[in-house]
Amino acid sequence: MKKLIVCAAALAAVALLAGCAKGGKSKLASDSSVVGYFTFDEAIENDEIVDHSKAKTNAALDALDGFQMTEGVSGQALVLDGTQYISLEDNVLSGEGLTMAAWVKVGAWKTWQRVFDIGGGDGTKDVFLAVDGRMAGTFCAYEQSSAVTCNAPLTPIKKWTHLAMTIGNGKMALYVNGALAEEKDMPVSIADLAAGATGIFVGRSNWVADPLLEGAIDEVVVAKRAFSAEEINEIYSKNAQGSAAAVDVANAQPFVISADSNVTAYYSFDGEDGAKDVSGAGNDSVTNATEYTDGKNGKALLLNGAEQFIDLNQAILTGNGFTFSAWVKSNGMADWSRIFDMGDAGGNDWWLGKEGGSGKIRLDVNNAKGSVSVTGPVLEDGVWTHIAVTIGDEVASLFVNGKLVMNNGSQALPTDLLNGFKGAYIGRSNWPDPYAIAEFDDVLFASRAYSETEVASLYKGISK
């Protein structure tokens, strides 16, 4: 028997709150196509998770060493620790379609980490929703035998994300936070899946080498038909207020340098005197660029791609965290050009630049503790874009125009870069990549990872 960790009094309180908060609970519970609705608000005893659908088919929890609960988007959520998973019954595949949806909050997105997996694995007909190992930085709804895939960008970690996958009428669709990400024709039917299914899982793959889900999961909905886009949005909206609220970038206050002793350098370029640190920290850097232009705020430094760059002061790599903030205007930056690159061009290297092929903004954080890639939108030419990076508190984050676009788990520290250090640059790579053709303004570094609110302030402006 699994450990029963929620006391009766607490459960009674949770049940009462759930009854008030879950306005859409009765609708899901009364829909005859729903064959699994798991809220995790009741005690899990004898491995069984209570099903609130009309089917009343409880799910099985595999958690040999016990389990934990945490606060969910509504009531309680189940914590899966990377060794645990949920098994569903065969009635999931009893219709002509399929919907699987859940709220998920993880500490890191791992390649091929499963949210759902239905089928046989090992090359047979199998459908899953996972972190894509073929297209970095994306979720995928993927059918193994036909190789049909729908993709969407990964969402930030340590925040609740609603994910849903539907199959029906010859289509497969992927939804993220209530919105359709992609829909494709998919020839594999539910009957095909049922014929060879060896497992129907939440948080586990039918392929044994893939990582299990490590994070919290809540409000799992399973139906034997494909929900419409409106229905997916409805079950998302029911608990959307329980997910983390976005920072109000529009009303953020400008950042004041004198209020934060962790600022290690600020290059405004307004004095047209090179990379002079005007923060008061005294960490001037060296540049061989001599041309200035009208910037986002005052003047900007122009790098023309002809081996021009800023050689950064090594003193910015200190403390237990890192923040980079700058306004950047690409003037035709080539693939793999760098906004910044720091480290040894090997095992200890952080870089931010233009990803080859896609043109997306990409952050790579590499060290002996692991490598993380985080991607953002396409870097547009001729447009001033505010880009910020924070690394610390076991998270590497990328912000664009004041908003968090993506992050992932990382144990990296700035001092890691000093092990075999080669160089720290703006506009130049430690590898033989093209030099940046771009304008830079209001470049700031700090020795801790700024919060989302602080990054929004940097976007709104900087004063001394």
C-alpha positions as CSV (number, residue, x, y, z in Angstrom):
1,M,0.0,0.0,0.0
2,K,1.3,3.5,-0.8
3,K,1.9,6.0,1.8
4,L,-1.2,8.0,2.7
5,I,0.1,11.5,3.3
6,V,-3.0,13.6,3.3
7,C,-5.0,13.6,6.5
8,A,-8.8,13.3,6.6
9,A,-9.3,16.8,7.9
10,A,-7.2,18.3,5.1
11,L,-8.9,16.2,2.5
12,A,-12.3,17.4,3.7
13,A,-11.2,21.0,3.4
14,V,-9.7,20.4,0.0
15,A,-13.0,18.8,-1.2
16,L,-15.0,21.7,0.0
17,L,-12.7,24.2,-1.7
18,A,-12.7,22.1,-4.9
19,G,-16.4,22.0,-5.0
20,C,-16.5,25.8,-5.0
21,A,-13.5,26.4,-7.3
22,K,-14.1,23.9,-10.1
23,G,-17.0,25.5,-11.9
24,G,-16.6,23.1,-14.9
25,K,-16.3,19.9,-12.8
26,S,-19.9,18.9,-13.2
27,K,-19.8,19.3,-17.0
28,L,-16.8,17.0,-17.4
29,A,-18.2,14.6,-14.9
30,S,-21.5,14.3,-16.9
31,D,-20.0,14.1,-20.4
32,S,-20.4,10.4,-21.4
33,S,-17.4,10.7,-23.8
34,V,-15.1,11.5,-20.9
35,V,-13.6,8.3,-19.6
36,G,-11.2,9.8,-17.2
37,Y,-11.2,13.0,-15.1
38,F,-8.6,13.0,-12.4
39,T,-8.5,16.1,-10.0
40,F,-6.2,14.6,-7.3
41,D,-8.2,16.1,-4.6
42,E,-9.0,12.9,-2.8
43,A,-6.6,10.6,-1.0
44,I,-4.8,8.1,-3.1
45,E,-5.1,4.7,-1.5
46,N,-4.1,1.2,-2.8
47,D,-2.5,2.8,-5.9
48,E,-5.9,4.1,-7.1
49,I,-6.5,7.7,-8.4
50,V,-10.2,8.6,-8.2
51,D,-12.0,9.1,-11.6
52,H,-14.7,11.8,-11.5
53,S,-16.0,10.9,-14.9
54,K,-19.2,8.9,-15.5
55,A,-16.9,5.9,-16.4
56,K,-15.7,5.7,-12.8
57,T,-12.6,3.9,-14.0
58,N,-9.9,4.7,-11.5
59,A,-6.3,5.1,-12.7
60,A,-3.3,3.3,-11.2
61,L,-0.4,5.1,-9.7
62,D,3.0,3.4,-9.8
63,A,4.9,5.0,-6.9
64,L,6.7,2.3,-4.9
65,D,8.3,4.7,-2.4
66,G,5.3,6.8,-1.8
67,F,4.2,10.1,-3.4
68,Q,3.7,13.7,-2.6
69,M,0.9,16.2,-3.3
70,T,1.3,20.0,-3.8
71,E,-0.9,23.0,-4.6
72,G,-2.4,22.7,-8.0
73,V,-4.3,25.0,-10.4
74,S,-7.4,24.0,-8.5
75,G,-7.1,22.1,-5.2
76,Q,-4.3,19.6,-5.0
77,A,-1.9,18.3,-7.6
78,L,0.1,15.1,-7.8
79,V,3.9,15.3,-7.8
80,L,5.7,12.8,-10.0
81,D,9.4,12.6,-9.1
82,G,10.8,11.1,-12.3
83,T,10.4,7.5,-11.2
84,Q,6.6,7.5,-11.0
85,Y,3.8,7.4,-13.5
86,I,0.0,6.8,-14.0
87,S,-1.5,3.9,-16.0
88,L,-4.9,4.3,-17.6
89,E,-7.4,1.6,-18.5
90,D,-8.3,0.3,-22.0
91,N,-11.6,2.2,-22.2
92,V,-9.5,5.2,-23.2
93,L,-9.3,3.6,-26.7
94,S,-13.0,2.6,-26.9
95,G,-14.2,5.3,-29.2
96,E,-13.4,6.7,-32.6
97,G,-11.3,9.6,-31.3
98,L,-9.2,10.6,-28.3
99,T,-8.5,13.7,-26.2
100,M,-5.9,13.8,-23.5
101,A,-5.3,17.1,-21.5
102,A,-3.6,18.1,-18.3
103,W,-2.0,20.9,-16.4
104,V,1.8,20.3,-15.9
105,K,4.5,22.2,-14.0
106,V,8.1,20.9,-14.2
107,G,11.5,21.9,-12.9
108,A,13.2,21.1,-16.3
109,W,12.1,20.0,-19.7
110,K,14.0,16.9,-20.7
111,T,14.3,15.5,-24.2
112,W,11.6,12.9,-25.0
113,Q,10.1,13.4,-21.5
114,R,6.5,12.2,-21.8
115,V,3.3,13.8,-20.7
116,F,1.1,11.1,-22.4
117,D,2.0,8.0,-24.3
118,I,-0.6,5.6,-25.9
119,G,0.3,2.4,-27.9
120,G,3.0,-0.1,-28.2
121,G,6.4,1.6,-28.6
122,D,9.3,-0.2,-30.2
123,G,8.4,1.0,-33.7
124,T,4.7,0.0,-33.5
125,K,1.8,2.4,-33.7
126,D,2.2,4.8,-30.8
127,V,1.1,8.3,-30.1
128,F,2.6,10.6,-27.5
129,L,2.9,14.2,-26.3
130,A,6.4,14.9,-25.2
131,V,9.4,17.2,-25.4
132,D,10.6,16.8,-28.9
133,G,14.1,15.3,-29.5
134,R,14.0,16.1,-33.2
135,M,13.2,19.8,-33.0
136,A,14.9,21.4,-30.1
137,G,12.9,23.7,-27.8
138,T,9.5,22.3,-28.7
139,F,6.7,20.1,-27.6
140,C,5.4,17.5,-30.0
141,A,2.3,15.4,-30.5
142,Y,3.9,12.5,-32.5
143,E,2.7,9.3,-34.0
144,Q,5.6,6.8,-34.2
145,S,4.8,4.6,-37.2
146,S,3.5,7.4,-39.5
147,A,6.1,10.0,-38.3
148,V,3.3,12.7,-38.2
149,T,4.2,15.4,-35.7
150,C,2.6,18.6,-34.5
151,N,4.9,21.1,-32.7
152,A,4.8,24.1,-30.4
153,P,7.5,26.0,-28.5
154,L,8.3,24.9,-25.0
155,T,6.8,27.0,-22.3
156,P,8.7,28.3,-19.2
157,I,9.4,25.8,-16.4
158,K,8.2,26.2,-12.8
159,K,4.9,27.6,-14.2
160,W,1.7,25.7,-14.9
161,T,1.2,24.9,-18.5
162,H,-2.0,23.3,-20.0
163,L,-1.2,20.7,-22.7
164,A,-3.7,18.8,-24.8
165,M,-3.6,16.4,-27.7
166,T,-6.6,15.3,-29.8
167,I,-7.0,12.5,-32.4
168,G,-10.0,12.0,-34.6
169,N,-11.5,12.4,-38.1
170,G,-8.1,11.6,-39.6
171,K,-6.4,14.5,-37.7
172,M,-4.0,15.0,-34.8
173,A,-3.8,18.3,-33.0
174,L,-1.6,19.9,-30.3
175,Y,-2.9,22.6,-28.0
176,V,-0.9,24.7,-25.5
177,N,-2.6,26.9,-22.9
178,G,-5.9,26.6,-24.6
179,A,-4.8,27.6,-28.1
180,L,-4.3,25.3,-31.2
181,A,-0.6,25.1,-31.9
182,E,-0.7,22.8,-34.9
183,E,-3.0,20.3,-36.6
184,K,-2.0,17.6,-39.1
185,D,-3.5,14.8,-41.1
186,M,-2.8,11.5,-39.3
187,P,-3.7,8.1,-40.9
188,V,-3.5,6.0,-37.7
189,S,-6.9,5.3,-36.2
190,I,-7.9,4.7,-32.6
191,A,-8.6,1.1,-33.6
192,D,-5.0,0.8,-34.9
193,L,-3.7,2.1,-31.6
194,A,-5.9,-0.2,-29.6
195,A,-4.9,-3.3,-31.6
196,G,-1.2,-3.1,-30.4
197,A,-1.4,-1.1,-27.3
198,T,0.7,-2.3,-24.4
199,G,0.5,0.8,-22.3
200,I,-1.6,4.0,-21.9
201,F,0.4,6.3,-19.6
202,V,0.5,9.7,-18.1
203,G,4.1,10.7,-17.3
204,R,5.7,7.6,-18.9
205,S,6.8,6.5,-22.3
206,N,6.2,3.1,-24.0
207,W,9.9,3.3,-24.9
208,V,11.9,2.4,-21.8
209,A,14.9,4.6,-22.5
210,D,12.8,7.9,-22.4
211,P,12.7,9.9,-19.2
212,L,9.6,9.9,-17.0
213,L,7.9,13.2,-16.2
214,E,9.3,15.0,-13.2
215,G,7.0,17.6,-11.9
216,A,3.4,18.3,-10.8
217,I,0.3,17.3,-12.7
218,D,-3.3,18.3,-12.2
219,E,-6.7,18.2,-13.9
220,V,-6.1,15.3,-16.2
221,V,-9.0,14.9,-18.7
222,V,-9.3,11.9,-21.1
223,A,-12.1,11.5,-23.6
224,K,-12.9,8.9,-26.3
225,R,-13.6,11.6,-28.9
226,A,-11.6,14.5,-30.2
227,F,-12.6,17.7,-28.4
228,S,-13.1,20.8,-30.5
229,A,-10.8,23.8,-30.2
230,E,-13.6,25.6,-28.2
231,E,-13.8,22.7,-25.8
232,I,-10.1,22.6,-25.2
233,N,-10.1,26.3,-24.6
234,E,-13.0,25.9,-22.2
235,I,-11.2,23.3,-20.0
236,Y,-8.1,25.5,-20.1
237,S,-10.0,28.6,-19.1
238,K,-11.7,26.9,-16.2
239,N,-8.4,26.9,-14.3
240,A,-6.3,29.4,-16.1
241,Q,-6.5,31.8,-13.2
242,G,-4.7,29.2,-11.1
243,S,-1.6,29.4,-13.2
244,A,1.1,32.1,-12.7
245,A,0.0,35.6,-13.6
246,A,2.1,37.4,-16.3
247,V,4.2,40.4,-15.3
248,D,2.6,43.7,-16.3
249,V,5.4,44.9,-18.6
250,A,3.4,47.9,-19.9
251,N,3.2,49.4,-16.4
252,A,6.7,48.5,-15.2
253,Q,8.9,51.2,-13.8
254,P,12.3,52.1,-15.3
255,F,15.3,50.4,-13.7
256,V,17.5,52.5,-11.4
257,I,21.1,51.4,-11.4
258,S,22.0,53.1,-8.1
259,A,19.4,51.0,-6.3
260,D,21.1,47.7,-7.1
261,S,24.7,47.0,-5.9
262,N,24.7,43.8,-8.1
263,V,25.1,45.8,-11.3
264,T,28.6,44.9,-12.6
265,A,28.7,47.1,-15.8
266,Y,26.5,49.4,-17.8
267,Y,27.5,50.6,-21.3
268,S,25.2,53.3,-22.6
269,F,27.5,54.4,-25.4
270,D,26.1,57.9,-25.1
271,G,29.5,59.4,-24.5
272,E,30.8,57.8,-27.8
273,D,33.9,56.8,-25.9
274,G,33.9,53.0,-26.4
275,A,32.6,50.5,-23.9
276,K,33.0,52.7,-20.8
277,D,31.2,51.4,-17.7
278,V,29.0,54.3,-16.5
279,S,27.4,52.2,-13.6
280,G,30.1,53.2,-11.1
281,A,31.4,49.6,-10.8
282,G,34.5,50.6,-12.9
283,N,34.4,47.6,-15.2
284,D,35.3,49.2,-18.5
285,S,35.6,46.9,-21.5
286,V,37.6,47.2,-24.7
287,T,36.2,47.6,-28.2
288,N,37.8,48.0,-31.7
289,A,34.5,49.5,-33.0
290,T,34.6,53.3,-33.5
291,E,31.3,54.1,-35.2
292,Y,28.2,55.3,-33.3
293,T,24.6,55.8,-34.5
294,D,21.3,56.9,-33.1
295,G,20.3,54.2,-30.7
296,K,17.1,53.1,-28.9
297,N,18.0,55.6,-26.1
298,G,20.6,58.1,-27.0
299,K,23.6,56.7,-28.9
300,A,24.4,53.1,-29.9
301,L,27.6,51.3,-30.8
302,L,27.7,49.9,-34.4
303,L,29.5,46.6,-35.1
304,N,29.9,46.2,-38.9
305,G,30.8,42.5,-39.0
306,A,34.4,43.2,-40.1
307,E,36.0,41.6,-37.0
308,Q,34.5,44.3,-34.7
309,F,33.5,43.3,-31.2
310,I,33.5,44.2,-27.5
311,D,36.1,42.4,-25.4
312,L,34.3,42.2,-22.0
313,N,35.9,42.8,-18.6
314,Q,36.2,39.5,-16.9
315,A,35.1,41.1,-13.7
316,I,31.4,40.8,-14.8
317,L,31.7,37.0,-14.3
318,T,31.2,37.0,-10.5
319,G,28.6,36.2,-7.9
320,N,26.0,33.4,-7.8
321,G,24.0,34.5,-10.8
322,F,24.1,36.4,-14.0
323,T,21.9,39.0,-15.9
324,F,22.5,40.4,-19.4
325,S,20.3,43.1,-20.8
326,A,20.6,45.0,-24.1
327,W,18.8,46.6,-27.0
328,V,19.9,45.0,-30.2
329,K,19.2,45.9,-33.8
330,S,20.4,43.2,-36.3
331,N,21.6,44.7,-39.7
332,G,21.8,41.3,-41.4
333,M,23.4,39.1,-38.8
334,A,24.5,35.8,-40.3
335,D,23.5,32.4,-38.9
336,W,25.4,31.6,-35.6
337,S,26.5,35.2,-35.2
338,R,26.8,36.1,-31.5
339,I,25.2,38.7,-29.3
340,F,27.5,37.5,-26.6
341,D,29.8,34.5,-26.1
342,M,31.7,33.7,-22.9
343,G,33.9,30.8,-21.9
344,D,36.2,28.3,-23.5
345,A,34.5,27.3,-26.8
346,G,34.0,23.9,-25.2
347,G,32.6,22.4,-22.0
348,N,32.2,25.8,-20.2
349,D,30.6,28.2,-22.6
350,W,27.5,30.4,-22.7
351,W,26.4,32.1,-25.8
352,L,23.5,34.1,-27.1
353,G,22.9,34.7,-30.8
354,K,21.1,33.8,-34.0
355,E,20.4,30.1,-34.5
356,G,21.4,28.7,-37.8
357,G,18.5,27.8,-40.2
358,S,15.7,29.1,-38.1
359,G,16.9,32.6,-37.4
360,K,15.6,32.4,-33.9
361,I,17.2,34.0,-30.9
362,R,19.0,31.2,-29.0
363,L,20.7,30.9,-25.6
364,D,23.1,28.0,-25.0
365,V,24.4,27.3,-21.4
366,N,27.1,24.6,-21.4
367,N,29.1,23.3,-18.5
368,A,30.1,20.1,-16.8
369,K,26.7,20.0,-14.9
370,G,24.8,19.8,-18.2
371,S,23.9,21.7,-21.4
372,V,20.7,23.7,-21.9
373,S,19.4,25.4,-25.1
374,V,16.6,28.0,-24.8
375,T,15.1,29.6,-27.9
376,G,12.9,32.6,-28.6
377,P,11.4,34.3,-31.6
378,V,13.1,35.1,-34.9
379,L,15.6,37.9,-34.7
380,E,14.3,40.5,-37.1
381,D,16.6,42.8,-39.1
382,G,16.2,46.5,-38.8
383,V,14.2,46.3,-35.6
384,W,15.3,47.3,-32.1
385,T,14.7,44.3,-29.8
386,H,15.2,44.2,-26.1
387,I,16.9,40.9,-25.2
388,A,17.7,39.7,-21.6
389,V,19.2,36.6,-20.2
390,T,19.2,35.5,-16.5
391,I,21.1,32.5,-15.2
392,G,20.8,31.5,-11.5
393,D,18.6,29.8,-9.0
394,E,19.0,26.6,-11.1
395,V,17.2,28.3,-14.1
396,A,18.5,29.8,-17.4
397,S,15.9,32.2,-18.9
398,L,15.5,34.2,-22.1
399,F,13.4,37.4,-22.2
400,V,12.4,39.3,-25.3
401,N,10.9,42.8,-25.1
402,G,10.5,42.5,-21.3
403,K,8.7,39.2,-21.4
404,L,9.9,35.7,-20.4
405,V,9.7,33.6,-23.6
406,M,11.4,30.4,-22.4
407,N,13.6,29.0,-19.6
408,N,15.0,25.6,-18.5
409,G,16.7,24.0,-15.6
410,S,20.4,24.8,-15.3
411,Q,23.0,24.5,-12.5
412,A,25.4,26.9,-14.2
413,L,27.3,29.7,-12.3
414,P,29.3,32.6,-13.8
415,T,32.5,31.3,-12.1
416,D,32.2,28.0,-14.1
417,L,33.2,30.1,-17.2
418,L,36.6,30.9,-15.6
419,N,37.7,27.2,-15.8
420,G,39.7,27.2,-19.0
421,F,38.5,30.7,-19.9
422,K,39.2,31.9,-23.4
423,G,37.2,35.1,-23.7
424,A,34.0,37.0,-23.1
425,Y,32.7,39.0,-26.0
426,I,29.8,41.0,-27.5
427,G,29.5,40.5,-31.3
428,R,32.1,37.8,-31.5
429,S,32.1,34.0,-31.0
430,N,34.7,31.8,-29.2
431,W,34.2,29.5,-32.2
432,P,35.0,30.5,-35.9
433,D,31.5,31.9,-36.4
434,P,30.6,35.2,-38.2
435,Y,31.0,38.5,-36.4
436,A,27.8,40.3,-35.6
437,I,26.5,43.0,-37.9
438,A,24.3,44.9,-35.4
439,E,23.8,47.9,-33.2
440,F,23.9,47.7,-29.4
441,D,22.5,50.1,-26.8
442,D,22.1,50.1,-23.0
443,V,24.1,46.9,-22.4
444,L,23.9,45.9,-18.7
445,F,25.4,43.1,-16.7
446,A,24.6,42.0,-13.1
447,S,25.9,39.4,-10.7
448,R,22.6,37.8,-9.9
449,A,19.6,36.5,-11.8
450,Y,17.0,39.3,-12.0
451,S,13.3,38.6,-11.5
452,E,10.7,38.9,-14.3
453,T,9.6,42.2,-12.8
454,E,13.2,43.5,-12.8
455,V,13.7,42.5,-16.5
456,A,10.5,44.3,-17.3
457,S,11.9,47.4,-15.7
458,L,15.1,47.1,-17.8
459,Y,12.9,47.0,-20.9
460,K,11.1,50.2,-19.8
461,G,14.4,52.1,-19.4
462,I,17.6,52.6,-17.3
463,S,18.6,55.5,-15.2
464,K,21.5,56.0,-12.8
